[in-house]
Amino acid sequence: MKVLVTGASGNGGQAVCRALLRAGHQVRMADVMPAKAADLAAAEFVRCDTRTVTDVREAVRGMDGVIHLAAWHCAHQPPVSDDTIFAVNVDGTYNVLEACRKEGIRSIVYASSMAYGWWSVYGVSKVIGEDLCRAYHEMTGASIAMLRYHEFIPRPYLEFGARLLRNGVDRRDVASATVLSLEAAASEAFGLFRTIVHTDHGMPEDVRADFARLGPEWCERQLPGGAALLERYGIELPKEVEQHDLSEASRVLGWQPRVGFLDFLRDLKRREEQGLEIRELFVPSELPGEDA
Ligand SMILES: NC(=O)c1ccc[n+]([C@@H]2O[C@H](COP(=O)([O-])OP(=O)(O)OC[C@H]3O[C@@H](n4cnc5c(N)ncnc54)[C@H](O)[C@@H]3O)[C@@H](O)[C@H]2O)c1
């Protein structure tokens, strides 16, 4: 497919573009800023501000599918104003969906969020975004997936690991869910579809519900030396692990997350054996090939 990705230069966008290219799709990246990543230089890039109707119409033209990620969220430093968040996330989404209608695009993925709700302008922008998706599905019959991503904000490596036990997800899992959603939309596997994109640790329920107490022993059984890693790096364990039912995404999209807490621990062990300065590592890694 020829796929437009808005917000393509961002953290999620780069992972999505790589996953699309690996799956054999042609990618048009659209953003206000080009990506710095060298491996994405081969993809087409168009400078597009989603607030500008003509930019969006040009970007969408000739595409088979659209993945709409462009948005500001609350984690940027220095912060983005609520006015800008609303303009980009709401007007921008309207412009993208309207351009899709005019250009006859039938396969769309929209980046929603677990922050969906009424507690912040950002959360409300995702409520309105999902409502717009519903309206455009009703009006045009396009297949639209609304993905409520969990948190994949760049952060220090050890924090990333601890976050996986809470509301964190690896951006590679975000990317695979997104690409499979687009492909499922193209095959009309659904009309309007909404699902959660989070991680799965494959741990028994008793361990999940009492992780601070039972977790270290469980980790040790799965990975010898695992309990000592938790101790050595002071990884703070939640009382219970956040886990959602991801069976709908598995059934409809054939998607399963790949990066759970044990994968992080295995990775930590490997990096320690390589003699890397663990406390200085960052996710996503800037090293070539590390994030494939
Ligand atoms: N990061 C998370 O934890 C998280 C969680 C849930 C949902 N989401 C959603 O996922 C999507 C991607 O998030 P991300 O973390 O990759 O964000 P990001 O900030 O890393 O990337 C967003 C990209 O959008 C671009 N952008 C901003 N304004 C634009 C405009 N007017 N026109 C075109 N491009 C514009 C930015 O230049 C940036 O490259 C967003 O919709 C976000 O709300 C993110």
PDBQT file of the ligand as one rigid body, heavy atoms in Angstrom, charges set to zero:
ROOT
HETATM    1  N1  LIG A 301       3.906   9.011  23.486  1.00  0.00    +0.000 N 
HETATM    2  C1  LIG A 301       2.929   8.474  24.173  1.00  0.00    +0.000 C 
HETATM    3  O1  LIG A 301       3.133   8.003  25.307  1.00  0.00    +0.000 OA
HETATM    4  C2  LIG A 301       1.528   8.440  23.595  1.00  0.00    +0.000 A 
HETATM    5  C3  LIG A 301       0.529   7.765  24.329  1.00  0.00    +0.000 A 
HETATM    6  C4  LIG A 301      -0.754   7.732  23.794  1.00  0.00    +0.000 A 
HETATM    7  C5  LIG A 301      -1.028   8.313  22.572  1.00  0.00    +0.000 A 
HETATM    8  N2  LIG A 301      -0.047   8.960  21.897  1.00  0.00    +0.000 N 
HETATM    9  C6  LIG A 301      -0.368   9.565  20.608  1.00  0.00    +0.000 C 
HETATM   10  O2  LIG A 301       0.451   8.957  19.623  1.00  0.00    +0.000 OA
HETATM   11  C7  LIG A 301       0.750   9.910  18.608  1.00  0.00    +0.000 C 
HETATM   12  C8  LIG A 301       2.239   9.992  18.410  1.00  0.00    +0.000 C 
HETATM   13  O3  LIG A 301       2.833  10.391  19.636  1.00  0.00    +0.000 OA
HETATM   14  P1  LIG A 301       4.411  10.562  19.803  1.00  0.00    +0.000 P 
HETATM   15  O4  LIG A 301       4.729  10.246  21.203  1.00  0.00    +0.000 OA
HETATM   16  O5  LIG A 301       5.110   9.884  18.694  1.00  0.00    +0.000 OA
HETATM   17  O6  LIG A 301       4.538  12.125  19.678  1.00  0.00    +0.000 OA
HETATM   18  P2  LIG A 301       5.799  12.996  19.251  1.00  0.00    +0.000 P 
HETATM   19  O7  LIG A 301       5.640  14.303  19.936  1.00  0.00    +0.000 OA
HETATM   20  O8  LIG A 301       7.062  12.252  19.435  1.00  0.00    +0.000 OA
HETATM   21  O9  LIG A 301       5.547  13.176  17.707  1.00  0.00    +0.000 OA
HETATM   22  C9  LIG A 301       4.503  13.970  17.219  1.00  0.00    +0.000 C 
HETATM   23  C10 LIG A 301       4.926  14.506  15.860  1.00  0.00    +0.000 C 
HETATM   24  O10 LIG A 301       3.875  15.334  15.377  1.00  0.00    +0.000 OA
HETATM   25  C11 LIG A 301       4.474  16.435  14.730  1.00  0.00    +0.000 C 
HETATM   26  N3  LIG A 301       3.539  17.560  14.671  1.00  0.00    +0.000 N 
HETATM   27  C12 LIG A 301       3.196  18.411  15.657  1.00  0.00    +0.000 A 
HETATM   28  N4  LIG A 301       2.343  19.335  15.206  1.00  0.00    +0.000 NA
HETATM   29  C13 LIG A 301       2.139  19.067  13.896  1.00  0.00    +0.000 A 
HETATM   30  C14 LIG A 301       1.362  19.655  12.893  1.00  0.00    +0.000 A 
HETATM   31  N5  LIG A 301       0.609  20.737  13.139  1.00  0.00    +0.000 N 
HETATM   32  N6  LIG A 301       1.395  19.120  11.670  1.00  0.00    +0.000 NA
HETATM   33  C15 LIG A 301       2.161  18.034  11.398  1.00  0.00    +0.000 A 
HETATM   34  N7  LIG A 301       2.927  17.419  12.314  1.00  0.00    +0.000 NA
HETATM   35  C16 LIG A 301       2.914  17.933  13.549  1.00  0.00    +0.000 A 
HETATM   36  C17 LIG A 301       5.701  16.768  15.566  1.00  0.00    +0.000 C 
HETATM   37  O11 LIG A 301       6.659  17.513  14.804  1.00  0.00    +0.000 OA
HETATM   38  C18 LIG A 301       6.192  15.362  15.934  1.00  0.00    +0.000 C 
HETATM   39  O12 LIG A 301       7.155  14.897  15.001  1.00  0.00    +0.000 OA
HETATM   40  C19 LIG A 301       0.100  11.210  19.044  1.00  0.00    +0.000 C 
HETATM   41  O13 LIG A 301      -1.153  11.318  18.431  1.00  0.00    +0.000 OA
HETATM   42  C20 LIG A 301      -0.072  11.041  20.537  1.00  0.00    +0.000 C 
HETATM   43  O14 LIG A 301      -1.118  11.828  21.046  1.00  0.00    +0.000 OA
HETATM   44  C21 LIG A 301       1.226   9.025  22.367  1.00  0.00    +0.000 A 
ENDROOT
TORSDOF 0
